[in-house]
């Protein structure tokens, strides 16, 4: 492919000017984000050929820490800008599992051809595409794909200044707390170092005027050999706090340093040699030092946190439980529950541990149906204890809210608790995720989308932030977008339970049964893998395998999986068995039928049966929430 002397190209019927990051046709000019333009130019340079995602990452994002999601979003943005047809792409075509191919004709732009081309916009003109970060895009009520494209910008670095340019001052007071490194001789204190990181981050996040990415996003970079500047760009922060922990017996040595996001200037550092019992004071000292260095005292004076527990052994168990919870498998929740109960036996006044225990009791049933009455009883008791012990903790209110929603279906009361939690900690990604799920359950999908987007902003490298966004998009029947969100979640944490299984369901909704089987096979949790496999196999035409898989589900899970079994037979048009299992589900559940996309379609196969119409009054089916 050649180019005109001025570098301008013709791609299809568009005039493409890489120097100005503009495309134009028929008197309309569209401003592209610079990296999107570079993707387009890269594809044009290989017109008609397949360009892999890795090739695009190397060509366009070589100097930036991003993931393949950046390519997906950039291509989606280009397609919108070019007006590409969503069914038959005239510009950029997908090549399954290989990459993208520019299918539109490409040639140098000939100005002498007599074509009418609008003059370039003056340098001072406002760009057509939004240049501000996520929060402004959210307020602008644009389409969800536009918002997703904006999220990519948060992971991209700004263009480096010219060599002679003065280093710009940070415009946003933001700091990321990187995972503290375990320097103990036996390397067996990683959980302790992680807990210290979590606590310091929590303290800083409560300070008005200071933006702090959630630790799950910071922990994404644990054990990755990247420069501070790369991490700061990926997290979109101006400053980075990092450090190490060395624990020997009952003695701690903690080092910490605050550096600029470009990695060039160290603003503060200190070493703390303290007894283990002084850990909470050290956390406050480090957080207070960061506040002082960043001169946040004019916004709000740092107030030391209340000591969560005076019992170090209880605190250690609590940190171990927190580490287990993030893995989200049934066995992980069981381990976390035992550790939390042990911590509470040592200190019954440990409010955070009570709140976490309440959440674990509820989360054990995520995507598995409604919690049992026994689990609800335990969760309610734990949440009540947490709230009574410390109503100033956002997590106490979040736990209470999730119990009210999961066990009592009392959405108004749950929402009031979540509102209070956000007043205490506006940037709490966990609360934002919980609120998004509540708004989804209430049928307020626009609000749910905005809350889920805020959760992604607050915690962009937490798989569950993208999972809740996918859940809401799924309820809104935006299956392609949901697939994109869940692919991102799987990419971030491929070992997390349920993510592959839910992505498999979304692939079924997007009519990709072979991919659904492949994804189901990668599910790490045997229960989730077993439940989704019959549906995927049957959709892929592997009838015999599907028969054996559903028989295994009936034998192993029985009534507990009645919804999945009913769905399987509904998809097969086996009305008798589908109605029988739906009846079992209605009798044993609290009336909540999990909102997975292929169920919406398969249940339509039962619509003409009067028994199904009668059951609809006893089960909250997906149609009633859209």
C-alpha positions as a printed Julia matrix, in Angstrom:
626×3 Matrix{Float64}:
   0.0     0.0    0.0
   1.33    3.42  -0.9
   0.45    6.75   0.64
   0.01   10.21  -0.73
   2.87   12.63  -0.26
   1.01   14.16   2.68
   0.34   10.74   4.24
  -3.43   10.96   3.63
  -5.22    7.74   2.68
  -8.49    6.69   1.13
 -10.09    3.81   3.02
 -13.41    2.89   1.46
 -15.13    6.21   0.98
 -13.35    7.91   3.88
 -10.47   10.39   3.67
  -8.05    9.39   6.47
  -5.53   11.94   7.74
  -3.24   10.3   10.34
  -1.4    13.55  11.06
  -4.62   15.14  12.32
  -6.21   11.95  13.69
  -9.22   12.71  11.52
 -11.42   10.88   9.04
 -13.88   12.72   6.8
 -16.44   12.17   4.07
 -19.4    14.06   2.58
 -18.69   17.17   4.64
 -18.48   15.29   7.96
 -15.26   15.14   9.97
 -14.72   12.7   12.84
 -11.87   13.03  15.29
 -10.3     9.71  16.32
  -8.44    8.94  19.51
  -4.72    8.84  18.49
  -4.26    5.15  19.25
  -7.42    4.26  17.36
  -5.95    6.05  14.34
  -2.73    4.07  14.73
  -4.74    0.84  14.76
  -6.49    1.92  11.56
  -3.17    2.81   9.88
  -1.67   -0.51  10.97
  -4.6    -2.41   9.47
  -4.37   -0.31   6.31
  -0.68   -1.16   6.03
  -1.71   -4.82   5.84
  -4.93   -4.29   3.85
  -6.6    -7.58   3.0
  -4.34   -9.49   5.39
  -5.08  -10.79   8.87
  -3.42   -8.74  11.61
  -3.3   -10.48  14.97
  -4.14   -8.85  18.29
  -0.52   -9.32  19.36
   0.69   -7.52  16.25
  -1.6    -4.58  16.99
  -0.47   -4.47  20.62
   3.18   -4.41  19.52
   2.57   -1.73  16.93
   0.28    0.59  18.86
   0.71   -0.09  22.59
   4.33   -1.21  22.73
   5.24    1.37  25.39
   2.09    0.92  27.5
   0.88   -1.75  29.95
  -2.46   -2.82  28.46
  -4.29   -6.03  27.64
  -5.94   -7.35  24.43
  -9.13   -5.64  25.61
  -7.57   -2.37  24.42
  -7.5    -3.73  20.88
 -11.09   -4.99  21.08
 -12.33   -1.62  22.27
 -10.29    0.36  19.74
 -11.65   -1.74  16.87
 -15.19   -1.34  18.19
 -14.67    2.43  18.29
 -13.3     2.46  14.74
 -16.26    0.5   13.46
 -18.64    3.03  14.98
 -16.7     5.95  13.57
 -16.55    4.38  10.08
 -20.23    3.47  10.18
 -19.43   -0.2    9.7
 -22.44   -2.51   9.49
 -22.77   -4.65  12.62
 -23.76   -7.76  10.64
 -21.75   -7.5    7.44
 -18.59   -5.52   8.08
 -17.57   -3.4    5.09
 -14.42   -2.07   6.76
 -12.97   -4.25   9.54
 -13.74   -7.96   9.63
 -13.17  -10.4   12.49
 -11.15  -13.5   11.71
 -12.05  -15.96  14.44
  -9.18  -16.6   16.86
  -6.71  -14.94  14.51
  -7.33  -11.19  14.52
  -8.75   -8.52  12.22
  -8.64   -7.78   8.51
  -9.28   -4.47   6.76
 -11.6    -5.43   3.9
 -12.28   -1.94   2.5
 -10.12   -0.83  -0.45
  -7.09    1.28   0.5
  -5.2     3.75  -1.69
  -3.36    7.07  -1.44
  -5.67   10.06  -1.34
  -5.42   12.13  -4.53
  -6.39   15.75  -3.83
  -6.36   16.43  -7.56
  -9.25   14.06  -8.13
 -11.69   16.88  -7.72
 -13.37   15.38  -4.73
 -14.87   17.76  -2.24
 -13.08   17.39   1.03
 -13.78   19.56   4.07
 -10.76   21.59   5.22
  -8.94   20.37   8.32
 -10.3    21.71  11.59
  -8.22   24.57  13.05
  -5.84   23.59  15.8
  -7.94   25.35  18.4
 -11.16   23.57  17.49
 -12.77   21.27  20.03
 -12.23   17.62  19.11
 -15.33   15.71  18.16
 -14.45   12.76  20.34
 -14.52   13.19  24.11
 -11.07   13.65  25.64
 -11.95   13.56  29.32
 -11.81   10.46  31.47
 -14.48    7.94  32.36
 -16.45    9.95  34.85
 -17.37   12.54  32.25
 -18.32    9.89  29.72
 -20.61    8.3   32.32
 -22.31   11.63  32.96
 -22.77   12.1   29.23
 -25.22    9.17  28.92
 -23.57    7.8   25.79
 -23.92    4.24  24.58
 -22.26    1.57  26.64
 -19.74    0.74  23.93
 -18.63    4.34  23.88
 -18.15    4.14  27.62
 -16.18    0.93  27.26
 -13.92    2.61  24.69
 -13.33    5.44  27.11
 -12.27    2.92  29.72
  -9.43    1.91  27.45
  -8.03    5.43  27.64
  -7.56    5.02  31.35
  -5.06    2.26  30.66
  -3.16    4.24  28.03
  -0.25    6.57  28.64
  -0.36   10.16  27.54
   2.04   11.04  24.74
   5.51   11.71  26.17
   6.46   15.4   26.3
   9.02   16.77  23.89
  12.58   16.4   25.19
  12.85   20.04  26.11
   9.44   20.27  27.7
   9.12   20.82  31.43
   7.73   17.85  33.34
   4.0    18.59  33.85
   2.58   18.83  37.35
   0.08   16.2   38.35
  -3.46   17.44  37.79
  -5.16   14.76  39.84
  -4.33   13.88  43.44
  -4.23   10.15  43.07
  -2.05    7.43  44.53
  -1.86    3.67  44.03
  -0.73    1.43  46.87
   1.28   -1.39  45.32
   1.48   -4.77  47.04
   4.1    -4.66  49.78
   6.83   -7.22  49.2
   7.36  -10.06  51.66
  11.05   -9.9   52.64
  10.81  -12.48  55.44
  13.44  -15.17  55.39
  11.0   -18.01  54.71
   8.83  -15.98  52.32
   5.76  -17.13  54.24
   4.26  -13.75  55.12
   2.75  -12.79  51.76
  -0.74  -12.72  53.25
   0.52  -10.35  55.95
   2.14   -8.05  53.39
  -1.07   -8.14  51.32
  -3.15   -7.32  54.39
  -0.93   -4.34  55.18
  -1.36   -3.12  51.6
  -5.13   -3.48  51.86
  -5.36   -1.6   55.16
  -3.2     1.33  54.06
  -5.15    1.61  50.82
  -8.44    1.57  52.74
  -7.25    4.37  55.01
  -6.16    6.53  52.1
  -9.32    5.85  50.07
 -11.46    7.41  52.8
  -9.76   10.79  52.43
 -11.86   13.29  50.54
 -10.02   14.58  47.49
  -7.67   11.61  47.12
  -8.28    9.02  44.41
  -7.02    5.54  45.27
  -7.48    2.55  42.93
  -8.85   -0.51  44.68
  -6.19   -2.95  45.8
  -7.46   -5.67  43.49
  -6.32   -3.48  40.6
  -2.99   -2.74  42.25
  -2.52   -6.43  43.03
  -2.75   -7.16  39.31
   0.86   -6.02  39.12
   2.1    -8.23  41.94
   5.22  -10.16  40.89
   5.22   -8.45  37.5
   8.57   -6.89  36.69
   7.37   -3.51  35.48
   8.65   -0.01  36.01
   6.76    2.32  38.32
   6.01    4.61  35.39
   4.32    1.78  33.46
   2.18    0.8   36.43
   1.22    4.41  37.19
   0.12    4.91  33.58
  -1.9     1.7   33.62
  -3.68    2.68  36.84
  -4.01    6.34  35.89
  -2.37    7.72  39.04
   0.06   10.54  39.75
   1.84    8.85  42.67
   2.74    5.35  43.78
   3.32    4.02  47.31
   5.38    0.86  47.56
   7.21   -0.96  50.31
   8.24   -4.19  51.94
   7.58   -6.2   55.09
  10.05   -8.32  57.02
   8.55  -10.29  59.91
  10.74  -12.13  62.37
   9.01  -13.61  65.39
   7.07  -10.79  67.01
   9.11   -8.05  65.33
   8.29   -6.14  62.15
  10.41   -4.09  59.82
   8.32   -2.13  57.33
   9.77    0.13  54.68
   7.69    2.43  52.53
   8.32    5.05  49.9
   6.16    7.46  47.94
   7.31    8.22  44.39
   6.01   10.24  41.49
   4.2     8.3   38.82
   7.03    8.88  36.36
   9.3     7.01  38.76
  11.88    9.8   38.78
  11.35   11.51  42.14
  11.12    9.93  45.56
   8.94   12.2   47.7
   9.13   10.34  51.0
  10.51    7.16  52.51
  10.82    5.69  55.99
  11.58    2.48  57.85
   9.61    1.28  60.86
  11.04   -1.27  63.32
   8.19   -2.16  65.62
   6.69   -5.0   67.64
   3.93   -6.88  65.84
   1.33   -5.42  68.18
   2.09   -1.94  66.8
   0.97   -2.8   63.26
  -2.09   -0.54  63.31
  -0.11    2.52  64.42
   2.36    1.9   61.6
  -0.48    1.74  59.07
  -1.74    5.1   60.31
   1.75    6.61  60.28
   2.31    5.61  56.67
  -1.09    6.87  55.55
  -0.6    10.1   57.5
   2.81   10.64  55.91
   1.36   10.23  52.42
  -1.35   12.78  53.2
   1.2    15.24  54.54
   3.51   14.87  51.54
   0.62   15.34  49.11
  -0.54   18.36  51.14
  -4.05   17.03  51.48
  -4.45   18.57  54.93
  -6.05   21.6   53.28
  -8.8    19.33  51.99
  -9.37   17.21  55.04
  -7.07   16.36  57.91
  -6.16   12.71  58.09
  -7.85   10.99  61.0
  -6.31    7.72  62.17
  -8.54    4.7   61.75
 -10.06    2.96  64.7
  -8.02   -0.14  65.51
 -10.1    -3.04  64.07
  -8.92   -5.52  66.69
  -6.31   -5.59  69.42
  -5.73   -9.28  68.84
  -2.96   -9.8   66.3
  -3.76  -13.48  65.84
  -7.37  -12.59  65.01
  -6.17   -9.96  62.56
  -3.85  -12.48  60.9
  -6.73  -14.94  60.43
  -8.86  -12.14  59.0
  -6.19  -11.32  56.42
  -5.88  -14.99  55.46
  -9.67  -15.14  54.99
  -9.63  -12.02  52.81
  -7.04  -13.67  50.57
  -9.21  -16.8   50.2
 -12.38  -14.83  49.42
 -10.94  -13.29  46.26
 -10.69  -16.76  44.64
 -14.48  -17.13  44.92
 -14.75  -20.91  44.79
 -17.01  -22.85  47.14
 -13.98  -24.38  48.86
 -12.39  -20.93  49.17
 -15.48  -19.53  50.84
 -15.57  -22.48  53.21
 -11.94  -21.85  54.15
 -12.59  -18.14  54.62
 -15.62  -18.83  56.83
 -13.59  -21.1   59.11
 -10.8   -18.53  59.4
 -13.25  -15.72  60.16
 -14.99  -17.79  62.81
 -11.61  -18.53  64.39
 -10.79  -14.82  64.36
 -14.12  -13.97  65.99
 -13.59  -16.6   68.66
 -10.44  -14.69  69.59
 -12.11  -11.27  69.35
 -15.94  -11.2   69.26
 -15.81   -7.42  68.87
 -14.08   -7.55  65.45
 -16.71   -5.75  63.32
 -14.97   -6.14  59.94
 -14.7    -9.89  60.48
 -18.44  -10.14  61.26
 -19.26   -8.2   58.08
 -16.97  -10.41  55.99
 -18.53  -13.53  57.51
 -22.01  -12.31  56.56
 -20.88  -11.7   52.99
 -19.2   -15.09  52.73
 -22.42  -16.8   53.81
 -24.24  -15.02  50.97
 -21.53  -15.2   48.32
 -21.26  -18.97  48.72
 -24.54  -19.11  46.78
 -23.6   -16.65  44.03
 -24.85  -18.01  40.7
 -25.98  -21.13  42.55
 -29.43  -19.9   43.51
 -30.91  -18.41  46.66
 -29.17  -18.97  50.03
 -30.67  -21.59  52.31
 -32.64  -20.57  55.37
 -29.8   -21.75  57.61
 -27.26  -19.67  55.67
 -29.55  -16.64  55.81
 -29.89  -17.04  59.57
 -26.12  -17.07  60.01
 -25.65  -14.15  57.61
 -28.29  -12.01  59.3
 -26.79  -12.61  62.73
 -23.29  -11.72  61.5
 -24.45   -8.57  59.69
 -26.39   -7.4   62.74
 -23.3    -7.86  64.92
 -21.13   -5.92  62.46
 -23.57   -3.02  62.29
 -24.03   -2.9   66.04
 -20.28   -2.99  66.7
 -19.3    -0.35  64.13
 -21.84    1.48  62.0
 -19.07    3.73  60.62
 -17.73    0.91  58.45
 -19.05    0.89  54.89
 -18.69   -2.89  54.79
 -21.07   -3.26  57.75
 -23.8    -1.55  55.73
 -22.88   -3.41  52.53
 -23.12   -6.76  54.32
 -26.5    -5.82  55.8
 -27.73   -4.76  52.36
 -26.68   -7.96  50.65
 -28.34  -10.07  53.32
 -31.56   -8.07  53.0
 -31.54   -8.54  49.24
 -30.51  -12.2   49.04
 -32.51  -13.52  51.98
 -35.54  -11.24  52.27
 -35.78   -9.77  48.75
 -36.25   -6.46  50.58
 -34.76   -4.21  47.93
 -35.81   -0.84  49.42
 -34.22   -1.63  52.78
 -31.12   -3.01  51.08
 -30.83    0.08  48.92
 -30.98    2.35  51.96
 -28.04    0.45  53.46
 -26.03    0.7   50.25
 -26.72    4.42  50.04
 -25.3     4.82  53.54
 -22.28    2.7   52.62
 -21.52    4.93  49.64
 -21.86    8.04  51.79
 -19.18    6.58  54.06
 -16.92    5.36  51.23
 -17.98    6.83  47.84
 -15.26    4.98  45.96
 -15.89    1.52  47.41
 -15.88   -0.81  44.42
 -17.47   -3.58  46.48
 -20.41   -1.38  47.41
 -20.78   -0.13  43.83
 -20.88   -3.7   42.57
 -23.49   -4.65  45.16
 -25.59   -1.6   44.27
 -25.36   -2.4   40.55
 -26.66   -5.92  41.18
 -29.49   -4.5   43.29
 -30.49   -2.0   40.6
 -30.37   -4.84  38.07
 -32.66   -6.96  40.25
 -35.05   -4.01  40.56
 -35.2    -3.66  36.77
 -33.48   -0.25  36.77
 -30.95   -1.23  34.12
 -29.83    2.3   33.2
 -28.89    2.96  36.81
 -27.31   -0.48  37.1
 -25.11    0.21  34.07
 -23.88    3.48  35.53
 -23.09    1.88  38.87
 -21.29   -1.0   37.18
 -19.27    1.45  35.11
 -18.31    3.3   38.29
 -17.17    0.0   39.79
 -14.95   -0.59  36.77
 -13.47    2.89  37.18
 -12.87    2.35  40.89
 -11.4    -1.13  40.44
 -10.49   -1.65  36.77
  -8.34   -4.74  37.27
 -10.8    -6.6   39.48
 -12.52   -9.32  37.45
 -15.74   -8.92  39.42
 -16.07   -5.27  38.36
 -16.22   -6.43  34.75
 -18.41   -9.38  35.74
 -21.1    -7.16  37.22
 -20.98   -4.97  34.12
 -21.42   -8.1   32.03
 -24.31   -9.22  34.22
 -26.14   -5.94  33.71
 -25.45   -5.9   29.98
 -26.77   -9.45  29.86
 -30.03   -8.42  31.56
 -30.31   -5.57  29.04
 -29.91   -8.21  26.29
 -26.7    -6.57  25.11
 -25.11   -9.96  24.7
 -22.15   -8.91  22.55
 -21.17   -6.29  25.1
 -21.66   -8.77  27.93
 -19.38  -11.2   26.14
 -16.72   -8.5   25.91
 -17.01   -7.69  29.61
 -16.78  -11.32  30.68
 -13.85  -11.95  28.36
 -12.11   -9.13  30.18
 -12.95  -10.66  33.56
 -11.6   -14.05  32.49
  -8.48  -12.44  31.11
  -7.76  -10.68  34.41
  -8.34  -13.71  36.63
  -8.58  -16.96  34.67
  -8.59  -19.02  37.87
 -11.65  -17.37  39.46
 -14.65  -19.63  39.91
 -17.74  -19.2   37.67
 -16.29  -16.73  35.16
 -15.69  -19.24  32.36
 -19.08  -20.83  32.98
 -20.96  -17.56  32.71
 -18.98  -16.56  29.63
 -19.98  -19.92  28.14
 -23.65  -19.02  28.72
 -23.15  -15.67  27.02
 -21.48  -17.4   24.08
 -24.56  -19.61  23.78
 -26.73  -16.49  23.66
 -24.45  -15.16  20.91
 -24.89  -18.43  18.95
 -21.34  -19.67  19.45
 -21.91  -23.2   20.8
 -18.48  -24.61  19.89
 -16.74  -21.75  21.71
 -19.15  -22.23  24.61
 -18.06  -25.86  25.01
 -14.41  -24.82  24.89
 -15.0   -22.14  27.5
 -17.0   -24.47  29.75
 -14.14  -26.97  29.67
 -11.84  -24.25  31.06
 -14.07  -23.54  34.08
 -11.99  -24.04  37.23
 -14.88  -24.82  39.57
 -16.22  -28.38  39.06
 -19.76  -27.46  40.07
 -20.05  -24.56  37.65
 -18.36  -26.6   34.93
 -20.76  -29.49  35.47
 -23.84  -27.27  35.37
 -23.03  -25.4   32.18
 -21.62  -28.33  30.2
 -24.94  -30.06  29.29
 -26.31  -26.84  27.81
 -23.18  -26.16  25.79
 -22.84  -29.73  24.52
 -26.48  -29.91  23.47
 -26.28  -26.57  21.65
 -23.15  -27.81  19.85
 -25.07  -30.84  18.59
 -23.24  -33.35  20.79
 -26.48  -35.01  21.91
 -25.01  -38.15  23.43
 -22.44  -36.22  25.45
 -25.17  -33.83  26.57
 -27.38  -36.73  27.72
 -24.57  -38.11  29.86
 -23.74  -34.66  31.24
 -27.35  -33.85  32.27
 -27.72  -37.3   33.84
 -24.64  -36.56  35.94
 -26.13  -33.23  37.04
 -29.41  -34.88  38.05
 -27.56  -37.56  39.99
 -25.06  -35.27  41.7
 -27.09  -32.14  42.37
 -30.75  -33.15  41.98
 -33.25  -30.6   43.24
 -30.49  -28.07  44.0
 -29.9   -27.73  40.24
 -33.56  -27.85  39.24
 -33.34  -24.53  37.39
 -30.43  -25.68  35.22
 -32.07  -29.03  34.49
 -35.36  -27.31  33.61
 -33.52  -24.98  31.29
 -31.78  -27.89  29.55
 -35.06  -29.63  28.78
 -36.74  -26.37  27.75
 -33.96  -25.83  25.2
 -34.61  -29.35  23.95
 -38.33  -28.65  23.63
 -38.98  -31.42  26.17
 -41.9   -29.66  27.8
 -42.88  -32.39  30.24
 -39.49  -32.66  31.88
 -38.93  -28.9   31.79
 -42.23  -28.2   33.58
 -41.53  -30.93  36.13
 -38.13  -29.47  37.05
 -39.45  -25.9   37.04
 -42.11  -26.99  39.5
 -39.39  -28.43  41.75
 -37.45  -25.19  41.46
 -40.48  -23.08  42.36
 -41.18  -25.23  45.42
 -37.62  -25.2   46.75
 -36.4   -21.71  45.92
 -37.34  -18.22  46.99
 -38.73  -17.55  43.55
 -35.59  -16.18  41.9
 -34.64  -17.76  38.58
 -31.04  -16.95  37.66
 -30.86  -14.46  34.8
 -28.69  -16.23  32.22
 -29.31  -15.21  28.6
 -30.02  -18.52  26.9
 -32.74  -19.17  29.49
 -34.66  -16.18  28.23
 -34.92  -17.79  24.8
 -35.41  -21.39  25.89
 -38.24  -20.61  28.29
 -40.2   -19.24  25.34
 -40.51  -22.83  24.19
 -42.85  -23.41  27.13
 -45.01  -20.33  26.63
 -48.02  -22.16  25.2
 -48.26  -24.57  28.14
 -50.81  -23.39  30.77
 -48.72  -25.02  33.51
 -45.85  -22.73  32.62
 -48.11  -19.7   32.67
 -49.19  -20.68  36.18
 -45.58  -21.11  37.28
 -44.65  -17.66  36.02
 -46.54  -16.18  38.92
 -44.32  -18.04  41.38
 -40.93  -17.51  39.72
 -39.22  -14.22  38.88
 -38.39  -14.9   35.25
 -36.02  -12.78  33.17
 -38.79  -11.36  30.96
 -40.27   -9.54  33.95
 -37.05   -7.61  34.52
 -36.45   -6.17  31.08
